Each structure stands twice: as structure tokens, then as C-alpha cells.
Amino acid sequence: MQKNRSLLVELWDFLKVRKAWWLAPIIIMLILVGALIIFGQNSSVSPFVYALF
């Protein structure tokens, strides 16, 4: 196993080996919410993010 594998590659391998595909929607939603939080802070995209809620 390589030492410098990214977190996403490790997660993908875990999902393939363990057949834990039910985790995929949860992980995708966590990534989307994280991106929404990042883009919602002090950017030109923030008025559009606030309009969603």
C-alpha cells in the first residue's frame, strides 16, 4: 500500500471492498454542504447561497 494515498482514494477503496454503497449519498451530501459553507463565506456567490435558504 502506498503511503501518500489521498483520503478520497482510501474512501473509494473502502466502499468497493466492504460493499458499503449506502455510505455514498451521505458522503456526497457532506462534501456538498462543506462546499456550500466554503462558498458562503465572503464571496460573490454568497447572495445566491443565502437565497437557497
PyMOL Python script that loads the backbone (N, CA, C, O; Angstrom):
from pymol import cmd

cmd.read_pdbstr("""\
ATOM      1  N   MET A   1       0.842  -1.172   0.000  1.00  0.00           N
ATOM      2  CA  MET A   1       0.000   0.000   0.000  1.00  0.00           C
ATOM      3  C   MET A   1       0.892   1.242   0.000  1.00  0.00           C
ATOM      4  O   MET A   1       1.919   1.282   0.676  1.00  0.00           O
ATOM      5  N   GLN A   2       0.488   2.242  -0.759  1.00  0.00           N
ATOM      6  CA  GLN A   2       1.276   3.462  -0.825  1.00  0.00           C
ATOM      7  C   GLN A   2       1.069   4.292   0.431  1.00  0.00           C
ATOM      8  O   GLN A   2       0.027   4.226   1.083  1.00  0.00           O
ATOM      9  N   LYS A   3       2.092   5.077   0.750  1.00  0.00           N
ATOM     10  CA  LYS A   3       1.991   5.926   1.934  1.00  0.00           C
ATOM     11  C   LYS A   3       1.218   7.210   1.652  1.00  0.00           C
ATOM     12  O   LYS A   3       0.529   7.718   2.536  1.00  0.00           O
ATOM     13  N   ASN A   4       1.319   7.740   0.444  1.00  0.00           N
ATOM     14  CA  ASN A   4       0.743   9.044   0.130  1.00  0.00           C
ATOM     15  C   ASN A   4      -0.557   8.933  -0.655  1.00  0.00           C
ATOM     16  O   ASN A   4      -0.732   9.633  -1.652  1.00  0.00           O
ATOM     17  N   ARG A   5      -1.446   8.092  -0.237  1.00  0.00           N
ATOM     18  CA  ARG A   5      -2.741   7.987  -0.898  1.00  0.00           C
ATOM     19  C   ARG A   5      -3.684   9.024  -0.323  1.00  0.00           C
ATOM     20  O   ARG A   5      -3.675   9.293   0.879  1.00  0.00           O
ATOM     21  N   SER A   6      -4.481   9.592  -1.173  1.00  0.00           N
ATOM     22  CA  SER A   6      -5.390  10.633  -0.713  1.00  0.00           C
ATOM     23  C   SER A   6      -6.557  10.014   0.056  1.00  0.00           C
ATOM     24  O   SER A   6      -6.815   8.812  -0.021  1.00  0.00           O
ATOM     25  N   LEU A   7      -7.231  10.851   0.777  1.00  0.00           N
ATOM     26  CA  LEU A   7      -8.369  10.411   1.578  1.00  0.00           C
ATOM     27  C   LEU A   7      -9.488   9.884   0.688  1.00  0.00           C
ATOM     28  O   LEU A   7     -10.140   8.897   1.029  1.00  0.00           O
ATOM     29  N   LEU A   8      -9.714  10.531  -0.441  1.00  0.00           N
ATOM     30  CA  LEU A   8     -10.783  10.096  -1.333  1.00  0.00           C
ATOM     31  C   LEU A   8     -10.489   8.735  -1.949  1.00  0.00           C
ATOM     32  O   LEU A   8     -11.401   7.930  -2.136  1.00  0.00           O
ATOM     33  N   VAL A   9      -9.233   8.473  -2.265  1.00  0.00           N
ATOM     34  CA  VAL A   9      -8.867   7.165  -2.816  1.00  0.00           C
ATOM     35  C   VAL A   9      -9.056   6.087  -1.756  1.00  0.00           C
ATOM     36  O   VAL A   9      -9.562   5.005  -2.053  1.00  0.00           O
ATOM     37  N   GLU A  10      -8.658   6.372  -0.546  1.00  0.00           N
ATOM     38  CA  GLU A  10      -8.850   5.418   0.551  1.00  0.00           C
ATOM     39  C   GLU A  10     -10.333   5.147   0.789  1.00  0.00           C
ATOM     40  O   GLU A  10     -10.739   4.006   1.007  1.00  0.00           O
ATOM     41  N   LEU A  11     -11.135   6.207   0.745  1.00  0.00           N
ATOM     42  CA  LEU A  11     -12.571   6.063   0.946  1.00  0.00           C
ATOM     43  C   LEU A  11     -13.199   5.249  -0.176  1.00  0.00           C
ATOM     44  O   LEU A  11     -14.048   4.395   0.079  1.00  0.00           O
ATOM     45  N   TRP A  12     -12.792   5.504  -1.409  1.00  0.00           N
ATOM     46  CA  TRP A  12     -13.306   4.747  -2.548  1.00  0.00           C
ATOM     47  C   TRP A  12     -12.952   3.263  -2.420  1.00  0.00           C
ATOM     48  O   TRP A  12     -13.795   2.401  -2.671  1.00  0.00           O
ATOM     49  N   ASP A  13     -11.716   2.965  -2.033  1.00  0.00           N
ATOM     50  CA  ASP A  13     -11.310   1.573  -1.843  1.00  0.00           C
ATOM     51  C   ASP A  13     -12.117   0.902  -0.728  1.00  0.00           C
ATOM     52  O   ASP A  13     -12.488  -0.267  -0.841  1.00  0.00           O
ATOM     53  N   PHE A  14     -12.382   1.639   0.335  1.00  0.00           N
ATOM     54  CA  PHE A  14     -13.190   1.101   1.426  1.00  0.00           C
ATOM     55  C   PHE A  14     -14.587   0.753   0.944  1.00  0.00           C
ATOM     56  O   PHE A  14     -15.114  -0.313   1.262  1.00  0.00           O
ATOM     57  N   LEU A  15     -15.195   1.668   0.164  1.00  0.00           N
ATOM     58  CA  LEU A  15     -16.541   1.423  -0.331  1.00  0.00           C
ATOM     59  C   LEU A  15     -16.581   0.221  -1.272  1.00  0.00           C
ATOM     60  O   LEU A  15     -17.536  -0.555  -1.242  1.00  0.00           O
ATOM     61  N   LYS A  16     -15.552   0.061  -2.106  1.00  0.00           N
ATOM     62  CA  LYS A  16     -15.518  -1.068  -3.034  1.00  0.00           C
ATOM     63  C   LYS A  16     -15.338  -2.389  -2.309  1.00  0.00           C
ATOM     64  O   LYS A  16     -16.029  -3.364  -2.606  1.00  0.00           O
ATOM     65  N   VAL A  17     -14.416  -2.426  -1.361  1.00  0.00           N
ATOM     66  CA  VAL A  17     -14.106  -3.690  -0.684  1.00  0.00           C
ATOM     67  C   VAL A  17     -15.228  -4.106   0.254  1.00  0.00           C
ATOM     68  O   VAL A  17     -15.623  -5.272   0.270  1.00  0.00           O
ATOM     69  N   ARG A  18     -15.739  -3.178   1.025  1.00  0.00           N
ATOM     70  CA  ARG A  18     -16.753  -3.507   2.036  1.00  0.00           C
ATOM     71  C   ARG A  18     -18.172  -3.511   1.491  1.00  0.00           C
ATOM     72  O   ARG A  18     -19.110  -3.867   2.204  1.00  0.00           O
ATOM     73  N   LYS A  19     -18.336  -3.117   0.236  1.00  0.00           N
ATOM     74  CA  LYS A  19     -19.658  -3.034  -0.396  1.00  0.00           C
ATOM     75  C   LYS A  19     -20.600  -2.139   0.422  1.00  0.00           C
ATOM     76  O   LYS A  19     -21.775  -2.457   0.604  1.00  0.00           O
ATOM     77  N   ALA A  20     -20.077  -1.047   0.894  1.00  0.00           N
ATOM     78  CA  ALA A  20     -20.850  -0.120   1.716  1.00  0.00           C
ATOM     79  C   ALA A  20     -21.351   1.050   0.867  1.00  0.00           C
ATOM     80  O   ALA A  20     -21.059   2.212   1.149  1.00  0.00           O
ATOM     81  N   TRP A  21     -22.103   0.717  -0.168  1.00  0.00           N
ATOM     82  CA  TRP A  21     -22.569   1.756  -1.087  1.00  0.00           C
ATOM     83  C   TRP A  21     -23.614   2.662  -0.449  1.00  0.00           C
ATOM     84  O   TRP A  21     -23.871   3.748  -0.969  1.00  0.00           O
ATOM     85  N   TRP A  22     -24.215   2.257   0.647  1.00  0.00           N
ATOM     86  CA  TRP A  22     -25.189   3.113   1.321  1.00  0.00           C
ATOM     87  C   TRP A  22     -24.524   4.341   1.935  1.00  0.00           C
ATOM     88  O   TRP A  22     -25.197   5.322   2.252  1.00  0.00           O
ATOM     89  N   LEU A  23     -23.189   4.287   2.103  1.00  0.00           N
ATOM     90  CA  LEU A  23     -22.473   5.444   2.640  1.00  0.00           C
ATOM     91  C   LEU A  23     -22.244   6.533   1.594  1.00  0.00           C
ATOM     92  O   LEU A  23     -22.010   7.688   1.951  1.00  0.00           O
ATOM     93  N   ALA A  24     -22.308   6.188   0.325  1.00  0.00           N
ATOM     94  CA  ALA A  24     -22.004   7.138  -0.747  1.00  0.00           C
ATOM     95  C   ALA A  24     -22.898   8.380  -0.710  1.00  0.00           C
ATOM     96  O   ALA A  24     -22.360   9.484  -0.798  1.00  0.00           O
ATOM     97  N   PRO A  25     -24.222   8.276  -0.586  1.00  0.00           N
ATOM     98  CA  PRO A  25     -25.041   9.501  -0.534  1.00  0.00           C
ATOM     99  C   PRO A  25     -24.722  10.385   0.676  1.00  0.00           C
ATOM    100  O   PRO A  25     -24.764  11.612   0.587  1.00  0.00           O
ATOM    101  N   ILE A  26     -24.408   9.754   1.793  1.00  0.00           N
ATOM    102  CA  ILE A  26     -24.066  10.525   2.996  1.00  0.00           C
ATOM    103  C   ILE A  26     -22.785  11.312   2.762  1.00  0.00           C
ATOM    104  O   ILE A  26     -22.705  12.492   3.104  1.00  0.00           O
ATOM    105  N   ILE A  27     -21.793  10.666   2.185  1.00  0.00           N
ATOM    106  CA  ILE A  27     -20.508  11.319   1.937  1.00  0.00           C
ATOM    107  C   ILE A  27     -20.657  12.435   0.909  1.00  0.00           C
ATOM    108  O   ILE A  27     -20.075  13.509   1.059  1.00  0.00           O
ATOM    109  N   ILE A  28     -21.438  12.175  -0.131  1.00  0.00           N
ATOM    110  CA  ILE A  28     -21.658  13.205  -1.158  1.00  0.00           C
ATOM    111  C   ILE A  28     -22.348  14.419  -0.553  1.00  0.00           C
ATOM    112  O   ILE A  28     -21.974  15.553  -0.854  1.00  0.00           O
ATOM    113  N   MET A  29     -23.346  14.199   0.292  1.00  0.00           N
ATOM    114  CA  MET A  29     -24.040  15.326   0.922  1.00  0.00           C
ATOM    115  C   MET A  29     -23.108  16.094   1.862  1.00  0.00           C
ATOM    116  O   MET A  29     -23.176  17.322   1.921  1.00  0.00           O
ATOM    117  N   LEU A  30     -22.246  15.399   2.590  1.00  0.00           N
ATOM    118  CA  LEU A  30     -21.285  16.088   3.456  1.00  0.00           C
ATOM    119  C   LEU A  30     -20.329  16.954   2.647  1.00  0.00           C
ATOM    120  O   LEU A  30     -19.996  18.066   3.056  1.00  0.00           O
ATOM    121  N   ILE A  31     -19.888  16.448   1.503  1.00  0.00           N
ATOM    122  CA  ILE A  31     -19.000  17.228   0.643  1.00  0.00           C
ATOM    123  C   ILE A  31     -19.729  18.453   0.088  1.00  0.00           C
ATOM    124  O   ILE A  31     -19.163  19.545   0.042  1.00  0.00           O
ATOM    125  N   LEU A  32     -20.985  18.272  -0.334  1.00  0.00           N
ATOM    126  CA  LEU A  32     -21.753  19.400  -0.867  1.00  0.00           C
ATOM    127  C   LEU A  32     -22.025  20.463   0.196  1.00  0.00           C
ATOM    128  O   LEU A  32     -21.938  21.658  -0.088  1.00  0.00           O
ATOM    129  N   VAL A  33     -22.350  20.042   1.403  1.00  0.00           N
ATOM    130  CA  VAL A  33     -22.584  21.007   2.490  1.00  0.00           C
ATOM    131  C   VAL A  33     -21.289  21.728   2.839  1.00  0.00           C
ATOM    132  O   VAL A  33     -21.303  22.930   3.106  1.00  0.00           O
ATOM    133  N   GLY A  34     -20.179  21.013   2.841  1.00  0.00           N
ATOM    134  CA  GLY A  34     -18.891  21.659   3.089  1.00  0.00           C
ATOM    135  C   GLY A  34     -18.554  22.686   2.029  1.00  0.00           C
ATOM    136  O   GLY A  34     -18.066  23.772   2.343  1.00  0.00           O
ATOM    137  N   ALA A  35     -18.814  22.349   0.765  1.00  0.00           N
ATOM    138  CA  ALA A  35     -18.577  23.302  -0.323  1.00  0.00           C
ATOM    139  C   ALA A  35     -19.500  24.506  -0.197  1.00  0.00           C
ATOM    140  O   ALA A  35     -19.091  25.635  -0.468  1.00  0.00           O
ATOM    141  N   LEU A  36     -20.733  24.272   0.210  1.00  0.00           N
ATOM    142  CA  LEU A  36     -21.682  25.371   0.404  1.00  0.00           C
ATOM    143  C   LEU A  36     -21.214  26.305   1.512  1.00  0.00           C
ATOM    144  O   LEU A  36     -21.351  27.522   1.386  1.00  0.00           O
ATOM    145  N   ILE A  37     -20.677  25.771   2.572  1.00  0.00           N
ATOM    146  CA  ILE A  37     -20.159  26.593   3.670  1.00  0.00           C
ATOM    147  C   ILE A  37     -18.951  27.397   3.209  1.00  0.00           C
ATOM    148  O   ILE A  37     -18.828  28.577   3.536  1.00  0.00           O
ATOM    149  N   ILE A  38     -18.066  26.767   2.455  1.00  0.00           N
ATOM    150  CA  ILE A  38     -16.871  27.471   1.979  1.00  0.00           C
ATOM    151  C   ILE A  38     -17.249  28.595   1.023  1.00  0.00           C
ATOM    152  O   ILE A  38     -16.732  29.707   1.133  1.00  0.00           O
ATOM    153  N   PHE A  39     -18.156  28.307   0.078  1.00  0.00           N
ATOM    154  CA  PHE A  39     -18.542  29.329  -0.885  1.00  0.00           C
ATOM    155  C   PHE A  39     -19.448  30.391  -0.272  1.00  0.00           C
ATOM    156  O   PHE A  39     -19.575  31.484  -0.824  1.00  0.00           O
ATOM    157  N   GLY A  40     -20.069  30.090   0.844  1.00  0.00           N
ATOM    158  CA  GLY A  40     -20.951  31.052   1.501  1.00  0.00           C
ATOM    159  C   GLY A  40     -20.215  32.106   2.302  1.00  0.00           C
ATOM    160  O   GLY A  40     -20.827  33.069   2.763  1.00  0.00           O
ATOM    161  N   GLN A  41     -18.920  31.942   2.475  1.00  0.00           N
ATOM    162  CA  GLN A  41     -18.142  32.889   3.272  1.00  0.00           C
ATOM    163  C   GLN A  41     -17.476  33.914   2.369  1.00  0.00           C
ATOM    164  O   GLN A  41     -16.640  33.563   1.537  1.00  0.00           O
ATOM    165  N   ASN A  42     -17.835  35.146   2.527  1.00  0.00           N
ATOM    166  CA  ASN A  42     -17.141  36.274   1.906  1.00  0.00           C
ATOM    167  C   ASN A  42     -16.796  36.062   0.433  1.00  0.00           C
ATOM    168  O   ASN A  42     -15.640  36.209   0.038  1.00  0.00           O
ATOM    169  N   SER A  43     -17.762  35.729  -0.350  1.00  0.00           N
ATOM    170  CA  SER A  43     -17.509  35.608  -1.778  1.00  0.00           C
ATOM    171  C   SER A  43     -18.674  36.217  -2.544  1.00  0.00           C
ATOM    172  O   SER A  43     -19.693  36.587  -1.960  1.00  0.00           O
ATOM    173  N   SER A  44     -18.511  36.313  -3.831  1.00  0.00           N
ATOM    174  CA  SER A  44     -19.585  36.860  -4.649  1.00  0.00           C
ATOM    175  C   SER A  44     -20.720  35.857  -4.837  1.00  0.00           C
ATOM    176  O   SER A  44     -21.778  36.211  -5.357  1.00  0.00           O
ATOM    177  N   VAL A  45     -20.512  34.631  -4.425  1.00  0.00           N
ATOM    178  CA  VAL A  45     -21.532  33.597  -4.554  1.00  0.00           C
ATOM    179  C   VAL A  45     -22.481  33.614  -3.355  1.00  0.00           C
ATOM    180  O   VAL A  45     -23.568  33.040  -3.421  1.00  0.00           O
ATOM    181  N   SER A  46     -22.087  34.258  -2.276  1.00  0.00           N
ATOM    182  CA  SER A  46     -22.861  34.203  -1.037  1.00  0.00           C
ATOM    183  C   SER A  46     -24.304  34.690  -1.168  1.00  0.00           C
ATOM    184  O   SER A  46     -25.171  34.089  -0.535  1.00  0.00           O
ATOM    185  N   PRO A  47     -24.630  35.736  -1.941  1.00  0.00           N
ATOM    186  CA  PRO A  47     -26.058  36.081  -2.050  1.00  0.00           C
ATOM    187  C   PRO A  47     -26.903  34.966  -2.659  1.00  0.00           C
ATOM    188  O   PRO A  47     -28.076  34.821  -2.316  1.00  0.00           O
ATOM    189  N   PHE A  48     -26.319  34.182  -3.556  1.00  0.00           N
ATOM    190  CA  PHE A  48     -27.052  33.083  -4.161  1.00  0.00           C
ATOM    191  C   PHE A  48     -27.199  31.917  -3.191  1.00  0.00           C
ATOM    192  O   PHE A  48     -28.202  31.204  -3.220  1.00  0.00           O
ATOM    193  N   VAL A  49     -26.206  31.723  -2.337  1.00  0.00           N
ATOM    194  CA  VAL A  49     -26.276  30.660  -1.339  1.00  0.00           C
ATOM    195  C   VAL A  49     -27.347  30.997  -0.319  1.00  0.00           C
ATOM    196  O   VAL A  49     -28.121  30.123   0.072  1.00  0.00           O
ATOM    197  N   TYR A  50     -27.407  32.247   0.119  1.00  0.00           N
ATOM    198  CA  TYR A  50     -28.411  32.641   1.111  1.00  0.00           C
ATOM    199  C   TYR A  50     -29.816  32.591   0.531  1.00  0.00           C
ATOM    200  O   TYR A  50     -30.782  32.403   1.271  1.00  0.00           O
ATOM    201  N   ALA A  51     -29.945  32.755  -0.777  1.00  0.00           N
ATOM    202  CA  ALA A  51     -31.259  32.683  -1.396  1.00  0.00           C
ATOM    203  C   ALA A  51     -31.830  31.250  -1.357  1.00  0.00           C
ATOM    204  O   ALA A  51     -33.043  31.057  -1.441  1.00  0.00           O
ATOM    205  N   LEU A  52     -30.954  30.270  -1.231  1.00  0.00           N
ATOM    206  CA  LEU A  52     -31.430  28.884  -1.168  1.00  0.00           C
ATOM    207  C   LEU A  52     -32.169  28.588   0.136  1.00  0.00           C
ATOM    208  O   LEU A  52     -33.039  27.718   0.181  1.00  0.00           O
ATOM    209  N   PHE A  53     -31.824  29.303   1.175  1.00  0.00           N
ATOM    210  CA  PHE A  53     -32.431  29.058   2.476  1.00  0.00           C
ATOM    211  C   PHE A  53     -33.397  30.149   2.799  1.00  0.00           C
ATOM    212  O   PHE A  53     -34.020  30.128   3.860  1.00  0.00           O
TER     213      PHE A  53
END
""", "prot")
cmd.dss("prot")
cmd.show_as("cartoon", "prot")
cmd.util.cbc("prot")
cmd.orient("prot")
